[in-house]
Amino acid sequence: MYLLRLTSILGDDLVLVDPAQTERYCRDWMGEVMVECLAVLRPRTTEDVARSVRACRKLGLSIVPQGGNTGLVLGGLPDYPAGQVIFSLERLNRIRKIESADFSAIVEAGCILQTVKDAVAEKGLFFPLALGAQGSCQIGGNLSTNAGGLNVLRYGMMREQIFGLEVVLPDGQIWNGMSVLRKDNRGVDLKHFFIGAEGTLGIVTAAAIKLLPKSTKIATALIAVASLWDAVSIYGLCRSLCSDLMTAFEFMPRSALSLAKEAMPTLDSPLPANTRPMY
Ligand SMILES: Cc1cc2nc3c(=O)[nH]c(=O)nc-3n(C[C@H](O)[C@H](O)[C@H](O)COP(=O)(O)OP(=O)(O)OC[C@H]3O[C@@H](n4cnc5c(N)ncnc54)[C@H](O)[C@@H]3O)c2cc1C
């Protein structure tokens, strides 16, 4: 009954109800958990999101936004059996604008992170968020989890990469906080409510992101350490020598190298045979 009304209000293009089609939205990233949902909504525009939220509200249906579904903690899946509607943002995926002159871009929530990184790189620009899931996770999911990734040391978390947001609120209104001002001291900065909120306060539909010039030189070192304390000392030394230019510092136990070798047997160990990295 609910589903018929939802489809009659929003149309077939937006609403998926056939379990064969909704199944892939109901499985977690690791393929270990399978849940049920009432329907999957796939808006193409911010206005689609707004009218879908209004329709669900009218019918008393609760909703769960879903990005790339790479979150690993089931945040993008319904937690009430067969009682919730999934909002997939995957079709809201346009890069609206890249402004080389002021190092900013406006991207929709469903853009895959890697797609955004590639598009700005073509213009000699750099978007610093980098994580293992970047080929699948979406800008809206990155914002809603305040993702960190590899480059936090130098560039900070996703919160630091944002100028402004566009959000559909729980009553279906569109909140336009899409400023690209770098120096902005106008009152309370409401966008921070939505960053890291996991979709509980609204559905992020687009973001104005900060870009940087692409680095012209990058150096990477792999150092074998005998103890965790050695790693901490080397971190302190590198940080004081490189200042804010150090982008990332990652600790990799021996077990991680072994796993990589197991998955890709043709890999050569990057360390000389006689080194004994810890663990
Ligand atoms: C291999 C791998 C490596 C990873 N590495 C890191 C890492 O280094 N650092 C890190 O922080 N995370 C990491 N993650 C976790 C995950 O990739 C991030 O949390 C990512 O930001 C989630 O984005 P997503 O689009 O997949 O969001 P989803 O998993 O789909 O959703 C995450 C949460 O955000 C909400 N949400 C999604 N889109 C919207 C939207 N448009 N509006 C409102 N709410 C929304 C969902 O309801 C859910 O609560 C990793 C995951 C994998 C699989």
The ligand as a Gaussian input file, in Angstrom:
#p B3LYP/6-31G(d) Opt

LIG

0 1
 C       39.098000      -0.251000       2.055000
 C       38.481000       0.827000       2.920000
 C       39.303000       1.807000       3.449000
 C       38.755000       2.826000       4.251000
 N       39.596000       3.766000       4.775000
 C       39.088000       4.777000       5.518000
 C       39.943000       5.798000       6.038000
 O       41.165000       5.772000       5.853000
 N       39.385000       6.801000       6.749000
 C       38.024000       6.860000       6.981000
 O       37.565000       7.829000       7.624000
 N       37.194000       5.890000       6.505000
 C       37.690000       4.871000       5.785000
 N       36.850000       3.885000       5.308000
 C       35.415000       3.920000       5.619000
 C       34.539000       4.585000       4.500000
 O       35.094000       4.440000       3.245000
 C       34.316000       6.063000       4.784000
 O       33.614000       6.180000       6.008000
 C       33.553000       6.799000       3.681000
 O       33.610000       8.180000       3.981000
 C       32.091000       6.366000       3.548000
 O       31.563000       6.922000       2.355000
 P       30.363000       6.192000       1.587000
 O       29.965000       7.048000       0.439000
 O       30.690000       4.796000       1.279000
 O       29.214000       6.283000       2.717000
 P       28.172000       5.144000       3.192000
 O       28.894000       3.987000       3.774000
 O       27.186000       4.873000       2.138000
 O       27.437000       5.942000       4.369000
 C       28.132000       6.321000       5.542000
 C       27.192000       7.164000       6.432000
 O       26.894000       8.412000       5.814000
 C       25.487000       8.554000       5.562000
 N       25.380000       9.197000       4.246000
 C       25.885000       8.762000       3.054000
 N       25.650000       9.666000       2.072000
 C       24.964000      10.685000       2.668000
 C       24.433000      11.930000       2.201000
 N       24.535000      12.309000       0.919000
 N       23.797000      12.746000       3.093000
 C       23.675000      12.397000       4.391000
 N       24.156000      11.226000       4.903000
 C       24.799000      10.394000       4.043000
 C       24.909000       7.154000       5.621000
 O       23.550000       7.153000       6.042000
 C       25.832000       6.503000       6.664000
 O       25.393000       6.843000       7.971000
 C       37.362000       2.848000       4.528000
 C       36.534000       1.849000       3.983000
 C       37.086000       0.845000       3.199000
 C       36.156000      -0.207000       2.616000

